[in-house]
Amino acid sequence: MYVHFCDFCDPQKKSLNESCVKKVVDTYYGEGIDLEQKGEVLFFFAFNSRSIRYPEELGFLIAKESLEYGSFQKEYDHEVKKIKDFSLFEYVIYLSGKLGEEESEISKILTVAHECKHLIQDLGVENSLLKDLLLKKYFKLKCQYPNKHYRTILNRNMFYRNMPSEYDAFRESKRMAFKICGKENTEKFLDHEINEHKNRLIYTRCDSAGLSDEIVKLTYWEHTKAINVKELFDFKKEFGNIWNKYNQAIKTEIKKISGKSGEQRNEKEKDLLEAYNFLCSKS
């Protein structure tokens, strides 16, 4: 395990962030789960910056065997060059500057554990990360969101958060927060975040650029709060079900896209085709 901090980082905040990563990783080791059974893992704190590809994300997982790996290297080339033997890392867990600046330990634990769970999913189900990305690109293409009405934003986010990979990661992050920070402390934190964003939403204009952000944040914490960590969830089974359900539909869509010239394809179609061809090359 290696933790890298981009740009200037206050020593106290650096220590807190490193501590949170170590607590999550050590807790998994204590449960008999080795996050580095396939190879080394890099925790990459992007202080003072946001990912171009995923600007709103607090964190995300990148596998060496993925399209995102090359894009990540290109975007953070100046930082990657500072990391010795970067090519040896099988997974990179990106953690945003916004998360790094957070004062709350619980918020950090939730995000780090969420991304670690996606890593564990990929270790347990072959190519689950690539398949999940392909599914999300397919849904993004087929589900059009024409406006920023609160109901549209709500439906879109709840759909993605209830996909097997995301529901499993939300559930796991809450379980880990309970274990590391205590159930009572975690519940108090979630209640505080929900109330704070409800109050902000009251004073956010319907045509405001910040409306979408407030809805996303509020529903994020409400979703986490509602999850029952004691409920059994078989990720391998549930992921297999959704993959089998949409696999043929994706192939049909790929056939339609392939029949178009490059100029006729929109960006979402190009993204889907690229992700599909990459998965096929790894299968």
DRENLUM-765862 format. One line per field, with one value per residue (C-alpha): x, y, z. Coordinates in steps of 0.5 Angstrom, whole numbers. Each point is the difference from the previous one (the first is absolute). Layout:
% DRENLUM-765862
east	[X; ...]
north	[Y; ...]
up	[Z; ...]
END
This chain:
% DRENLUM-765862
east	[0; 3; -4; 2; -2; 0; 2; 1; -4; 0; 4; -6; -5; 5; 1; -8; -1; 6; -3; -7; 3; 4; -6; -4; 5; 2; -7; -1; 7; -3; -6; 5; -1; 7; -2; 7; -1; 1; 5; 1; -5; 1; -4; 0; -2; -1; 1; -3; -2; -6; 0; -2; -3; -4; 0; -6; 3; 3; 3; 1; 4; 4; 3; 6; -3; -5; -1; 0; 7; 3; -5; 2; 8; -1; -4; 4; 7; 4; -2; 1; 7; 1; -2; 5; -2; -7; -1; 1; -7; -6; -5; 0; -6; -1; -2; -2; 3; -7; 0; 8; -2; -6; 0; -4; 3; -6; -1; 7; -1; -7; 3; 7; -4; -5; 6; 3; -6; 0; 7; -2; -6; 5; 4; -6; -3; 4; 0; -6; 3; 0; -7; -2; 3; -3; -7; 0; 2; -6; -5; 3; -1; -7; -3; 0; -1; -2; 0; 2; -7; 1; -4; 4; 6; -2; -2; 6; 4; -4; 0; 8; 1; -5; 4; 3; 8; -3; -5; 6; 5; -5; -2; 7; 3; -6; 2; 7; -1; -4; 5; 6; -4; -6; -7; -2; 5; -1; -8; 1; 4; -5; -5; 4; 1; -7; -2; 5; -1; -8; 1; 4; -5; -5; 4; 2; -3; -4; 4; 7; 6; 1; -7; 3; 6; -5; -5; 6; 3; -6; -3; 7; 0; -7; 1; 6; -4; -6; 5; -1; 8; -3; -4; 3; 3; 3; 4; 2; -7; -4; 6; -1; -7; 0; 6; -4; -6; 3; 6; -4; -3; 7; 2; -6; 2; 7; -2; -4; 6; 5; -5; 1; 6; 5; -3; -7; 1; -1; 5; -5; 0; 8; 1; -4; 3; 7; -2; -3; 6; 5; -4; 0; 7; 1; -5]
north	[0; 7; 7; 6; 7; 5; 7; 3; -3; 2; -5; -1; -1; -5; -4; 0; -3; -5; -2; -1; -4; -5; -1; -3; -4; -3; -1; -4; -4; -2; -3; -4; 4; 2; 6; -1; -7; 1; 6; 7; 5; 7; 5; 7; 6; 6; 6; 7; -4; -4; -5; 2; -6; -1; 7; -1; -7; 0; -6; -6; -6; -1; -7; 0; -5; 6; 6; 5; -2; 3; 6; 1; 0; 5; 5; -1; -1; 5; -4; -7; 2; 1; -7; -5; -6; 2; -5; -5; 2; -5; 5; 7; 3; 7; 5; 7; 6; 2; -7; 2; 6; -3; 1; -6; -7; -3; 3; -2; -7; -1; 2; -4; -6; 1; 0; -6; -4; 1; -3; -6; -1; 0; -5; -5; 1; 0; 6; 3; 7; 0; -3; 5; 6; -3; -1; 8; 2; -4; 3; 7; -1; -3; 5; 7; 5; 7; 5; 1; -1; -3; -6; -1; 1; -5; -5; 0; -1; -5; -4; -1; 0; -6; -4; -6; 3; 6; -3; -5; 6; 5; -6; -2; 7; 1; -7; 2; 7; -3; -5; 6; 6; -3; -1; 6; 4; -2; 1; 7; 2; -2; 3; 7; 0; -2; 6; 5; -2; 1; 7; 2; -3; 4; 7; -3; 3; -5; 3; 1; -4; -3; -3; -7; 0; 1; -6; -4; 1; -1; -6; -3; 0; -2; -6; -2; 2; -5; -6; -6; -3; -6; -2; -5; 2; -5; 4; -5; -3; 7; 3; -7; 1; 8; -2; -6; 4; 6; -4; -1; 7; 3; -5; 2; 8; -2; -3; 7; 4; -4; 1; 8; 4; 3; 7; -3; -2; 4; 1; -5; -5; 0; -1; -6; -3; 1; -3; -6; -1; 1; -5; -5; 0; -2; -5]
up	[0; -2; 1; -4; 1; -6; 1; 7; 6; 7; 4; 5; -6; -3; 7; 0; -7; 1; 6; -3; -6; 5; 5; -6; -3; 7; 1; -6; 1; 7; -3; -5; -6; -3; -5; -3; -2; -7; 0; 4; 1; -1; 4; -4; 4; -5; 4; -3; -6; -3; -5; -7; -2; 7; 3; 5; 3; 7; -2; -6; -1; -6; -2; -4; -5; -2; -5; 6; 2; -6; 1; 7; -2; -5; 4; 6; -3; 4; 6; -3; -1; 7; 2; -1; -4; -1; -5; 6; 3; -3; 3; 2; 4; -1; 6; -2; 3; 3; 4; 2; 3; 3; 8; 1; 1; -1; -7; -2; 3; -4; -7; 1; 2; -6; -5; 4; -1; -7; 0; 3; -4; -6; 3; 2; -7; -6; -4; 4; 0; -8; 0; 5; -4; -7; 4; 2; -7; -3; 5; -1; -7; 0; 6; -2; 5; -4; 6; 7; 3; 8; -2; -6; 4; 6; -5; -4; 7; 3; -6; 0; 8; 0; -6; 4; 0; 3; 5; 2; 1; 4; 4; 2; 1; 5; 3; 1; 3; 5; 2; 0; 2; 4; -2; 4; -2; -8; 1; 3; -5; -6; 4; 0; -7; -2; 4; -3; -7; 1; 3; -6; -5; 3; -2; -6; -6; -5; -6; 4; -3; 7; 0; -3; 5; 6; -2; -1; 6; 4; -3; 1; 7; 0; -4; 5; 6; -3; -1; 5; 1; 3; -7; -4; -7; -5; -4; -5; -1; -1; -4; -4; -1; -3; -4; -3; -1; -4; -3; -7; 0; 0; -5; -4; 1; -2; -7; -1; 2; -4; -6; 0; -2; 5; -2; 1; 7; 6; 6; 4; -5; -1; 7; 0; -6; 3; 7; -4; -4; 6; 4; -6; 0; 7; 0]
END
